[in-house]
Amino acid sequence: MLAHGAVLRKNFFSAEELVTIVKDFHNAGLTAEEVAIMAFAQKVVTRANQVNERDIDELRQFGLSDEEILDVIHASAARSFFSKTLDATGAVPDKAYLELEAALIQVLSPDRPIP
C-alpha cells in the first residue's frame, strides 16, 4: 500500500484525502464510479468466489468495458498476491517512504514499521 499510496500522494491526492480514502472510501468524496470500482476490487480480494454478474453489470453501467473490468480483476488479484508475498516473507518498507506524512504512513503500513 505504501508504494501505491506514494504514487497517489505525489500525483493526485493530499495526505488528508488519502487517509480518508483508506479509512472509508465510500465516504471520501470519490465519484460513484470510483467507489464502485474500489468496492468491486475489494470484493475480488476478499470474496472472489462471490463475484457475480450483478457486480460486473454495475461496472458496465459506468461505461466500463469487459476488458477494463478484467483489468480491475487482474490488478486487484496481482496486488493482493504481491502484498501477501511481502507479508509472508517479512519484507519491510524502504526508508524512502519516510518522506510521506506520518498519518499517511500509519494508515498505509500499520503492521509493517519502516526501519
Residue pairs with C-beta under 8 A, 6 or more apart in sequence:
1 22
1 83
1 108
1 109
2 93
2 97
2 100
2 105
2 108
2 109
4 79
5 18
5 22
5 100
5 104
5 108
6 97
6 100
8 18
9 15
9 18
9 100
9 101
9 104
13 21
15 100
15 101
15 103
15 104
16 103
17 28
17 29
18 104
18 107
18 108
19 103
19 104
19 107
20 27
20 28
20 29
21 28
21 30
22 107
22 108
23 107
25 34
25 35
25 38
25 39
26 35
26 39
30 38
32 62
33 62
33 63
36 58
36 59
36 62
37 59
37 62
37 64
37 72
40 51
40 55
40 58
40 59
40 69
40 72
40 76
41 72
41 75
41 76
42 76
43 50
43 51
43 55
44 51
44 72
44 73
44 76
44 77
44 80
45 76
45 77
45 79
45 80
48 77
51 73
56 66
56 69
59 68
59 69
59 72
60 66
60 69
64 72
87 112
91 112
92 112
92 113
92 114
92 115
93 109
93 112
93 113
93 114
93 115
94 114
95 114
95 115
97 105
97 109
97 114
98 105
98 114
100 108
105 114
